[in-house]
């Protein structure tokens, strides 16, 4: 995505939730927010990113194709790498 936004995806009882922490220009435009991720098929989920109300696709990717935890999240023509600090 950008150095101005980090995404934490976590499982909750209702399903996956993506929480965005923003800084810089992103913080001015979006601020921090959380959004449910609705399963769309395969490794793709739909989520809503304010101020837009139409859902966008977010697809989990694996850099080496070997499975295990996803290494990247692709959405809106951007790809965010998995953080080294990520824990299950």
PyMOL commands that set and color helices and strands:
alter all, ss='L'
color gray80, all
select helices_A, chain A and resi 24-29
alter helices_A, ss='H'
color red, helices_A
select strands_A, chain A and resi 5-12+15-22+33-41+44-47+56-61+72-75+78-81
alter strands_A, ss='S'
color yellow, strands_A
deselect
rebuild
show_as cartoon
